[in-house]
Amino acid sequence: MSRPAPFSLRLTDEERQKLDAQAGAMPVGSYIKSVVFADEAPKYRSRRKPPVAEQQLLAEVLARLGQTRHANNLNQIAKHLNQGTLVVDPDLEADLKRAVAEVAWMRVALMKALGVEE
């Protein structure tokens, strides 16, 4: 079954701005269908954009992840623990504490950005 050709509608800049404002987060095509067909129109979930503060927090988490080698370092530590060759000196202990603190911060920041309360 082929889809019919797209429908085109010319609007002034003012009309398009008004239409976009009325549609809100809903795609414009979906909004038009919902108005024209009312009860018959398919129901679409609106797209939710995260607030700017959440985007900044998520960007900070990603930046911190990019600056660290925690995953690789933890993998190497686990390997040596499994082999029984790990010597925990003060430098390694400090690195482990720093890694744990960073992971804890990332967890809290991600939960906050996602709106999950502890």
Contact map, one row per residue, 1 for C-alpha under 8 A:
1110000000000000000000000000000000000000000000000000000000000000000000000000000000000000000000000000000000000000000000
1111000000000000000000000000000000000000000000000000000000000000000000000000000000000000000000000000000000000000000000
1111100000000000000000000000000000000000000000000000000000000000000000000000000000000000000000000000000000000000000000
0111110000000000000000000000000000000000000000000000000000000000000000000000000000000000000000000000000000000000000000
0011111000000000000000000000000000000000000000000000000000000000000000000000000000000000000000000000000000000000000000
0001111100000000000000000000000000000000000000000000000000000000000000000000000000000000000000000000000000000000000000
0000111110000000000000000000000000000000000000000000000000000000000000000000000000000000000000000000000000000000000000
0000011111000000000000000000000000000000000000000000000000000000000000000000000000000000000000000000000000000000000000
0000001111100000000000000000000000000000000000000000000000000000000000000000000000000000000000000000000000000000000000
0000000111110000000000000000000000000000000000000000000000000000000000000000000000000000000000000000000000000000000000
0000000011111111000000000000000000000000000000000000000000000000000000000000000000000000000000000000000000000000000000
0000000001111111000000000000000000000000000000000000000000000000000000000000000000000000000000000000000000000000000000
0000000000111111100000000000000000000000000000000000000000000000000000000000000000000000000000000000000000000000000000
0000000000111111110000000000000000000000000000000000000000000000000000000000000000000000000000000000000000000000000000
0000000000111111111000000000000000000000000000000000000000000000000000000000000000000000000000000000000000000000000000
0000000000111111111100000000000000000000000000000000000000000000000000000000000000000000000000000000000000000000000000
0000000000001111111110000000000000000000000000000000000000000000000000000000000000000000000000000000000000000000000000
0000000000000111111111000000000000000000000000000000000000000000000000000000000000000000000000000000000000000000000000
0000000000000011111111100001000000000000000000000000000000000000000000000000000000000000000000000000000000000000000000
0000000000000001111111110001000000000000000000000000000000000000000000000000000000000000000000000000000000000000000000
0000000000000000111111110000000000000000000000000000000000000000000000000000000000000000000000000000000000000000000000
0000000000000000011111110000000000000000000000000000000000000000000000000000000000000000000000000000000000000000000000
0000000000000000001111111111001000000000000000000000000000000000000000000000000000000000000000000000000000000000000000
0000000000000000000111111110000000000000000000000000000000000000000000000000000000000000000000000000000000000000000000
0000000000000000000000111110000000000000000001110000000000000000000000000000000000000000000000000000000000000000000000
0000000000000000000000111111011000000000000111100000000000000000000000000000000000000000000000000000000000000000000000
0000000000000000000000111111111000000000000001100000000000000000000000000000000000000000000000000000000000000000000000
0000000000000000001100100111111100000000000000000000000000000000000000000000000000000000000000000000000000000000000000
0000000000000000000000000011111110000000000000000000000000000000000000000000000000000000000000000000000000000000000000
0000000000000000000000000111111111000000010100000000000000000000000000000000000000000000000000000000000000000000000000
0000000000000000000000100111111111100000000000000000000000000000000000000000000000000000000000000000000000000000000000
0000000000000000000000000001111111110000000000000000000000000000000000000000000000000000000000000000000000000000000000
0000000000000000000000000000111111111100110000000000000000000000000000000000000000000000000000000000000000000000000000
0000000000000000000000000000011111111111111000000000000000000000000000000000000000000000000000000000000000000000000000
0000000000000000000000000000001111111100000000000000000000000000000000000000000000000000000000000000000000000000000000
0000000000000000000000000000000111111100100000000000000000000000000000000000000000000000000000000000000000000000000000
0000000000000000000000000000000011111111100000000000000000000000000000000000000000000000000000000000000000000000000000
0000000000000000000000000000000011111111100000000000000000000000000000000000000000000000000000000000000000000000000000
0000000000000000000000000000000001001111100000000000000000000000000000000000000000000000000000000000000000000000000000
0000000000000000000000000000000001001111110000000000000000000000000000000000000000000000000000000000000000000000000000
0000000000000000000000000000000011011111111000000000000000000000000000000000000000000000000000000000000000000000000000
0000000000000000000000000000010011000001111100000000000000000000000000000000000000000000000000000000000000000000000000
0000000000000000000000000000000001000000111110000000000000000000000000000000000000000000000000000000000000000000000000
0000000000000000000000000100010000000000011111000000000000000000000000000000000000000000000000000000000000000000000000
0000000000000000000000000100000000000000001111100000000000000000000000000000000000000000000000000000000000000000000000
0000000000000000000000001110000000000000000111110000000000000000000000000000000000000000000000000000000000000000000000
0000000000000000000000001110000000000000000011111000000000000000000000000000000000000000000000000000000000000000000000
0000000000000000000000001000000000000000000001111100000000000000000000000000000000000000000000000000000000000000000000
0000000000000000000000000000000000000000000000111110000000000000000000000000000000000000000000000000000000000000000000
0000000000000000000000000000000000000000000000011111011000000000000000000000000000000000000000000000000000000000000000
0000000000000000000000000000000000000000000000001111111000000000000000000000000000000000000000000000000000000000000000
0000000000000000000000000000000000000000000000000111111100000000000000000000000000000000000000000000000000000000000000
0000000000000000000000000000000000000000000000000011111110000000000000000000000000000000000000000000000000000000100000
0000000000000000000000000000000000000000000000000111111111000000000000000000000000000000000000000000000000000001110000
0000000000000000000000000000000000000000000000000111111111100000000000000000000000000000000000000000000000000000100000
0000000000000000000000000000000000000000000000000001111111110000000000000000000000000000000000000000000000000000000000
0000000000000000000000000000000000000000000000000000111111111000000000000000000000000000000000000000000000001100100000
0000000000000000000000000000000000000000000000000000011111111100000000000000000000000000000000000000000000001100100000
0000000000000000000000000000000000000000000000000000001111111110000000000000000000000000000000000000000000000000000000
0000000000000000000000000000000000000000000000000000000111111111000000000000000000000000000000000000000000000000000000
0000000000000000000000000000000000000000000000000000000011111111100000000000000000000000000000000000000001001100000000
0000000000000000000000000000000000000000000000000000000001111111110000000000000000000000000000000000000000000000000000
0000000000000000000000000000000000000000000000000000000000111111111000000000000000000000000000000000000000000000000000
0000000000000000000000000000000000000000000000000000000000011111111100000000000000000000000000000000000000000000000000
0000000000000000000000000000000000000000000000000000000000001111111110000000000000000000000000000000000000000000000000
0000000000000000000000000000000000000000000000000000000000000111111110000000000000000000000000000000000000000000000000
0000000000000000000000000000000000000000000000000000000000000011111110000000000000000000000000000000000000000000000000
0000000000000000000000000000000000000000000000000000000000000001111111000000000000000000000000000000000000000000000000
0000000000000000000000000000000000000000000000000000000000000000111111111000000000000000000000000000000000000000000000
0000000000000000000000000000000000000000000000000000000000000000000111111100000000000000000000000010000000000000000000
0000000000000000000000000000000000000000000000000000000000000000000011111110000000000000000000000000000000000000000000
0000000000000000000000000000000000000000000000000000000000000000000011111111000000000000000000000000000000000000000000
0000000000000000000000000000000000000000000000000000000000000000000011111111100000000000000000000000000000000000000000
0000000000000000000000000000000000000000000000000000000000000000000001111111110000000000000000000000000000000000000000
0000000000000000000000000000000000000000000000000000000000000000000000111111111000000000000000000000000000000000000000
0000000000000000000000000000000000000000000000000000000000000000000000011111111100000000000000000000000000000000000000
0000000000000000000000000000000000000000000000000000000000000000000000001111111110000100000000000000000000000000000000
0000000000000000000000000000000000000000000000000000000000000000000000000111111111000000000000000000000000000000000000
0000000000000000000000000000000000000000000000000000000000000000000000000011111111100000000000000000000000000000000000
0000000000000000000000000000000000000000000000000000000000000000000000000001111111111100000000000000000000000000000000
0000000000000000000000000000000000000000000000000000000000000000000000000000111111111100000000000000000000000000000000
0000000000000000000000000000000000000000000000000000000000000000000000000000011111111000000000000000000000000000000000
0000000000000000000000000000000000000000000000000000000000000000000000000000001111111100000000000000000000000000000000
0000000000000000000000000000000000000000000000000000000000000000000000000000000111111100000000000000000000000000000000
0000000000000000000000000000000000000000000000000000000000000000000000000000000111111110000000000000000000000000000000
0000000000000000000000000000000000000000000000000000000000000000000000000000100110111111000000000000000000000000000000
0000000000000000000000000000000000000000000000000000000000000000000000000000000000001111100000000000000000000000000000
0000000000000000000000000000000000000000000000000000000000000000000000000000000000000111111110000000000000000000000000
0000000000000000000000000000000000000000000000000000000000000000000000000000000000000011111110000000000000000000000000
0000000000000000000000000000000000000000000000000000000000000000000000000000000000000001111111000000000000000000000000
0000000000000000000000000000000000000000000000000000000000000000000000000000000000000001111111100000000000000000000000
0000000000000000000000000000000000000000000000000000000000000000000000000000000000000001111111110000000000000000000000
0000000000000000000000000000000000000000000000000000000000000000000000000000000000000001111111111000000000000000000000
0000000000000000000000000000000000000000000000000000000000000000000000000000000000000000011111111100000000000000000000
0000000000000000000000000000000000000000000000000000000000000000000000000000000000000000001111111110000000000000000000
0000000000000000000000000000000000000000000000000000000000000000000000000000000000000000000111111111000000000000000000
0000000000000000000000000000000000000000000000000000000000000000000000000000000000000000000011111111100000000000000000
0000000000000000000000000000000000000000000000000000000000000000000000000000000000000000000001111111110000000000000000
0000000000000000000000000000000000000000000000000000000000000000000001000000000000000000000000111111111000000000000000
0000000000000000000000000000000000000000000000000000000000000000000000000000000000000000000000011111111100000000000000
0000000000000000000000000000000000000000000000000000000000000000000000000000000000000000000000001111111110000000000000
0000000000000000000000000000000000000000000000000000000000000000000000000000000000000000000000000111111111000000000000
0000000000000000000000000000000000000000000000000000000000000000000000000000000000000000000000000011111111100000000000
0000000000000000000000000000000000000000000000000000000000000000000000000000000000000000000000000001111111110000000000
0000000000000000000000000000000000000000000000000000000000000000000000000000000000000000000000000000111111111000000000
0000000000000000000000000000000000000000000000000000000000001000000000000000000000000000000000000000011111111100000000
0000000000000000000000000000000000000000000000000000000000000000000000000000000000000000000000000000001111111110000000
0000000000000000000000000000000000000000000000000000000000000000000000000000000000000000000000000000000111111111000000
0000000000000000000000000000000000000000000000000000000011001000000000000000000000000000000000000000000011111111100000
0000000000000000000000000000000000000000000000000000000011001000000000000000000000000000000000000000000001111111110000
0000000000000000000000000000000000000000000000000000000000000000000000000000000000000000000000000000000000111111111111
0000000000000000000000000000000000000000000000000000010000000000000000000000000000000000000000000000000000011111111110
0000000000000000000000000000000000000000000000000000111011000000000000000000000000000000000000000000000000001111111100
0000000000000000000000000000000000000000000000000000010000000000000000000000000000000000000000000000000000000111111100
0000000000000000000000000000000000000000000000000000000000000000000000000000000000000000000000000000000000000011111110
0000000000000000000000000000000000000000000000000000000000000000000000000000000000000000000000000000000000000011111111
0000000000000000000000000000000000000000000000000000000000000000000000000000000000000000000000000000000000000011001111
0000000000000000000000000000000000000000000000000000000000000000000000000000000000000000000000000000000000000010000111
